[in-house]
Amino acid sequence: GRRELRDVLSTIREKAVPRCACGAVLKPSITFFGEGLPNVFAKTWARDQHEADLLLVMGTSLKVGSVTTILKDLPHAVPQVLFNKTAVSVPKGVGVFDLALLGDCDTIVAYLCQRLGWSLSVPRAGTPP
């Protein structure tokens, strides 16, 4: 089952490892370096790569094979934008980003939203949404 964010944060503040009701260690809903992507990725990517009209890549070293696969498979006509602290080396055969916005991702997104006249509500780190 799911745990409330405030309970997980409280556990972390106590310097303990958060666990789910089954006893397994909780981890963010992300893929760590060296882990494979969830099986659902392959199914959805097969469809999505033909429907995408823009790719935004935020925070990457491009060392994860699955990310470079996305860049290789995407039609060249689809604009690809990198949001990252630093420039990255694009693996051979992958192509290049159409635009690289370098700096803090949160700052860049906030700036773009402000320029576009969009309202952006961002919760502060450590506070429940």
Beta strands, then each sheet from edge to edge (+ up, - down):
strand 1: 55-58
strand 2: 80-84
strand 3: 99-102
sheet 1: 1+ 2+ 3+
end
